[in-house]
Amino acid sequence: MPSLFENAVSSIRMGVEDYRQQDGDRVLSAVRNLYAGVLLLAKEALIRQAPNADPREVIGAAFRPVPDGHGGVDHMVSGHRTIDFDTINRRFKDFGLTIDRKALSELNDTRNDIEHHYTDQPEASIRTAIAKAFPVISSLFRQIEENPVEHLEGAWETMLQERALYDHELAAARASLSNVAWHGAFMVHAKLKCGECGSELLGQIHADNASQDCVEFRCRNCGATPVTADVVEAAVDDTYGVDEYLRAKDAGEEGPIYDCPVCERHTYLEGEAICANCGEGLDFTSECLRCSAEISVQDFLDGLDEGLCSYCTHQSDKVTRE
């Protein structure tokens, strides 16, 4: 019977061969085979990290406590189920190993769609998810001290070529945007993504352009030409969305992103005092003339534009009504 490692290698080789065929059905098969191969290789890495242990105890998913006969308990493997995507990252950390969960997650999401008999991802996006998994395979081979060239043969050459092409296209896409004077400084380091396929291979058509207002995006993965405002708005959410959620959850306040009153996009940045989409700032007094408290961006957007904070405005309105 083939070993776990041999099955992993076989699945990976079949997956890469499917990937090379440039056929829609074979691409879906590539996802299944590569995902299975990566999980098997990951389990092999865990087992080799504890060579004297029972492999079932290393990769088992469930355990049950049983008396050890001395007043304590032992934990025995329960059933035949082994670790899966949801638990493998934690097990790797426990064993001092590393795995790129993000890259594996993209492949897992695609596989789940396929297994449920649907996927709305274009073929180009699926191929990108596969290519991003190649470094995961390379890393696992290094961690178990096996030579991928020896075991994967021609499949390894394909993996190197595809990853090199992806890296080349990513570098070219980012270089085409290197001269752009972005309205929001954060955009220099933001990960810009195509709204159609989710790829980061997003560059501009005219690489000599330096004005954000004149940027025309084109995805090097699927060929889509997304609207600049959509790309910027998505980048703002990707960068500050978690902060916005936590502020609303913990303090019940808005920010650090607001709807811009000029372009009406959710791209006004509190920290930079500018709209990342249209470049407009807000001309208002940021310190209350009465109590010297800070006037928030939201107060201004709510119409409090007389130099008073919300509290002092409320007090002033009370006096006026009386």
C-alpha positions in Angstrom: 0.0 0.0 0.0 1.4 3.4 -0.9 2.5 5.5 2.0 1.0 8.8 3.1 3.9 10.7 1.5 3.6 8.7 -1.8 -0.2 9.4 -2.0 0.6 13.1 -1.4 3.1 13.2 -4.2 0.8 11.4 -6.5 -2.1 13.7 -5.9 0.1 16.8 -6.4 1.5 15.4 -9.7 -2.0 14.7 -11.0 -3.2 18.1 -9.9 -0.4 19.9 -11.7 -0.9 17.7 -14.8 -4.6 18.7 -14.8 -3.6 22.3 -14.4 -1.4 22.2 -17.4 -4.1 21.1 -19.8 -5.8 24.5 -20.1 -9.2 22.8 -20.0 -12.1 24.0 -17.7 -13.0 20.5 -16.5 -9.4 19.6 -15.8 -8.9 22.9 -13.9 -11.6 21.8 -11.5 -10.0 18.4 -11.2 -6.7 20.1 -10.5 -8.2 21.9 -7.5 -9.4 18.6 -6.0 -6.1 16.8 -6.5 -3.9 19.6 -5.4 -5.9 20.3 -2.3 -5.9 16.6 -1.3 -2.2 16.5 -2.0 -1.4 19.5 0.2 -3.4 18.1 3.1 -1.7 14.8 2.8 1.7 16.4 2.7 0.8 18.6 5.7 -0.1 15.5 7.7 3.1 13.8 6.6 5.0 16.9 7.9 3.3 16.6 11.3 4.0 12.8 11.6 7.7 13.4 10.8 7.9 16.1 13.5 7.1 13.4 16.1 8.7 10.2 14.6 8.3 8.1 17.7 4.6 8.8 18.2 1.6 6.9 16.9 0.7 8.6 13.6 -3.0 8.3 14.5 -2.4 10.4 17.6 -0.5 13.1 15.6 -3.1 13.6 12.9 -6.3 12.4 14.7 -9.1 15.0 14.8 -10.9 13.8 18.0 -9.8 12.4 21.3 -11.5 10.9 24.3 -10.3 10.7 27.9 -9.9 7.2 29.4 -8.7 6.2 32.9 -5.0 5.4 33.0 -5.4 3.0 36.0 -3.4 5.3 38.2 -6.0 7.9 39.1 -5.4 10.0 36.0 -6.5 9.9 32.4 -5.0 9.2 29.0 -6.4 10.7 25.8 -7.1 8.2 23.1 -7.9 8.8 19.4 -11.6 8.7 18.9 -12.8 7.4 15.5 -10.8 7.5 12.2 -11.3 11.1 11.3 -8.1 13.1 10.8 -7.4 16.8 10.9 -8.9 19.0 8.2 -8.5 22.5 6.9 -10.2 24.0 10.0 -7.8 22.4 12.4 -4.5 21.9 10.5 -3.3 25.5 11.1 -3.6 25.1 14.9 -1.9 21.7 14.9 1.0 23.1 12.8 1.5 25.9 15.4 1.5 23.3 18.2 4.2 21.3 16.4 6.3 24.3 15.5 5.6 24.1 11.8 4.3 26.8 9.4 1.8 26.8 6.6 0.4 29.7 4.5 -3.2 29.5 5.7 -4.4 32.4 3.4 -3.2 30.6 0.2 -4.6 27.3 1.3 -7.9 29.1 2.3 -8.4 30.3 -1.3 -7.9 26.8 -2.7 -10.2 25.4 0.0 -13.0 27.9 -0.8 -12.8 27.0 -4.5 -12.8 23.3 -3.7 -15.8 23.7 -1.4 -17.7 25.5 -4.2 -16.9 22.7 -6.6 -17.9 20.0 -4.2 -21.3 21.7 -3.8 -21.6 21.6 -7.6 -21.3 25.2 -8.3 -18.7 28.0 -8.5 -19.2 31.5 -9.8 -15.4 32.1 -10.1 -14.0 32.5 -13.6 -11.5 30.0 -14.7 -8.7 32.6 -14.5 -9.5 33.2 -10.8 -9.4 29.4 -10.1 -6.0 29.1 -11.8 -4.7 31.9 -9.7 -5.8 30.2 -6.5 -4.0 27.1 -7.7 -0.8 29.0 -8.5 -0.8 30.6 -5.1 -0.9 27.2 -3.5 2.4 26.1 -5.2 4.6 27.9 -2.6 2.7 26.1 0.1 3.7 22.8 -1.5 7.3 24.0 -1.8 7.4 25.0 1.9 6.1 21.7 3.1 8.8 19.8 1.1 11.4 22.0 2.7 10.1 21.4 6.2 10.2 17.6 5.7 13.6 17.9 4.1 12.6 16.2 0.9 13.6 17.3 -2.6 10.6 18.3 -4.7 12.6 18.1 -7.9 13.2 14.4 -7.2 9.7 13.5 -6.3 7.6 15.8 -8.5 9.8 15.7 -11.6 8.1 17.6 -14.4 5.3 18.9 -12.2 7.9 20.8 -10.2 9.2 22.6 -13.3 5.6 23.6 -14.1 5.1 25.0 -10.6 8.2 27.1 -10.8 7.2 28.5 -14.2 3.7 29.4 -13.1 4.8 31.0 -9.9 7.5 32.9 -11.7 5.0 34.2 -14.2 2.6 35.2 -11.4 5.3 37.1 -9.5 6.4 38.7 -12.8 2.9 39.9 -13.6 2.3 41.1 -10.0 5.6 43.1 -10.1 4.6 44.6 -13.5 1.1 45.5 -12.3 2.5 47.3 -9.3 5.2 49.0 -11.3 2.6 50.5 -13.6 1.1 52.2 -10.6 4.4 53.3 -8.9 4.2 56.9 -10.2 0.6 57.6 -9.3 0.1 60.4 -6.8 -2.7 58.9 -4.7 -5.1 61.1 -2.8 -4.7 58.8 0.2 -1.2 58.0 1.3 -2.2 54.5 2.4 -2.8 53.6 -1.2 1.0 53.3 -1.8 1.0 50.1 0.2 -2.6 48.9 -0.2 -3.4 45.6 -1.9 -5.5 46.6 -4.9 -7.8 43.8 -6.1 -9.9 43.2 -9.2 -13.6 43.3 -8.3 -14.4 40.7 -10.9 -12.0 37.9 -10.0 -10.3 39.1 -6.7 -6.8 39.0 -8.2 -4.1 41.4 -7.1 -2.8 41.5 -10.7 -4.3 44.9 -11.1 -2.4 47.6 -12.9 -3.1 50.6 -15.0 -3.3 50.7 -18.8 -1.1 53.8 -19.2 1.9 53.2 -17.0 3.2 56.7 -17.5 0.2 58.3 -15.9 0.8 59.9 -12.5 -2.7 61.2 -11.7 -5.1 59.1 -9.7 -8.0 60.9 -11.4 -6.8 59.5 -14.8 -6.0 56.0 -13.8 -7.6 53.3 -16.0 -7.3 49.9 -14.3 -7.0 46.6 -16.1 -6.7 43.2 -14.5 -3.9 41.1 -15.8 -5.6 38.0 -14.6 -9.1 38.2 -16.1 -8.9 41.3 -18.3 -11.6 43.3 -16.5 -11.4 47.1 -16.4 -12.8 48.1 -13.0 -13.9 51.6 -12.1 -11.2 53.4 -10.2 -13.6 54.6 -7.5 -14.7 51.0 -6.9 -11.1 49.9 -6.5 -10.2 52.7 -4.1 -13.4 52.1 -2.0 -12.6 48.4 -1.7 -9.0 49.2 -0.7 -10.2 51.6 1.9 -12.5 48.9 3.3 -9.7 46.3 3.2 -7.4 48.7 5.1 -9.7 50.3 7.6 -12.8 48.1 7.7 -11.8 46.2 10.8 -11.1 49.5 12.7 -14.5 50.8 11.6 -16.2 47.7 12.9 -14.4 47.7 16.2 -15.1 51.4 16.8 -18.8 50.9 16.1 -18.9 47.7 18.3 -16.9 49.0 21.2 -17.6 52.7 21.3 -20.8 53.0 19.3 -19.1 55.7 17.2 -18.5 56.1 13.5 -15.1 56.3 11.8 -12.4 56.2 10.8 -14.1 56.0 7.4 -17.0 58.3 6.4 -19.1 58.9 3.3 -17.6 61.8 1.4 -20.1 64.6 0.9 -18.5 65.4 -2.5 -18.2 62.1 -4.3 -20.6 60.2 -2.0 -18.2 57.3 -1.7 -17.4 55.7 1.6 -13.8 56.9 1.3 -13.2 59.9 3.5 -10.4 59.1 5.9 -10.4 60.6 9.3 -6.6 60.0 9.8 -5.6 61.7 6.6 -8.4 64.3 6.6 -9.0 63.7 2.9 -11.2 61.6 0.6 -9.1 58.8 -0.8 -11.4 58.7 -3.9 -11.8 62.4 -5.0 -9.1 64.1 -2.9 -11.5 66.6 -1.3 -10.9 67.7 2.3 -13.4 69.1 4.8 -13.2 72.8 5.6 -14.4 73.0 9.1 -13.2 74.1 12.6 -12.0 71.0 14.4 -12.0 72.6 17.9 -15.2 73.8 19.7 -15.2 77.6 20.2 -17.0 77.2 23.5 -15.4 74.3 25.3 -12.3 73.6 23.2 -13.4 69.9 22.7 -12.7 68.3 19.4 -15.4 68.5 16.8 -15.7 65.1 15.1 -15.9 64.5 11.4 -19.3 63.0 12.0 -20.5 66.1 13.8 -19.5 68.2 10.8 -21.2 65.7 8.3 -24.3 65.8 10.4 -24.5 69.6 9.8 -22.8 71.0 12.9 -20.8 73.7 11.1 -20.9 76.6 13.5 -17.8 76.0 15.4 -19.5 74.1 18.3 -19.3 70.4 19.3 -22.5 68.3 19.4 -22.9 68.9 23.2 -22.5 72.7 23.0 -24.7 72.8 20.0 -27.4 70.9 22.0 -27.0 73.4 24.9 -27.2 76.3 22.6 -30.3 75.0 21.0 -31.9 74.6 24.4 -31.2 78.2 25.3 -32.6 79.4 22.0 -35.8 77.4 22.5 -36.3 78.7 26.0 
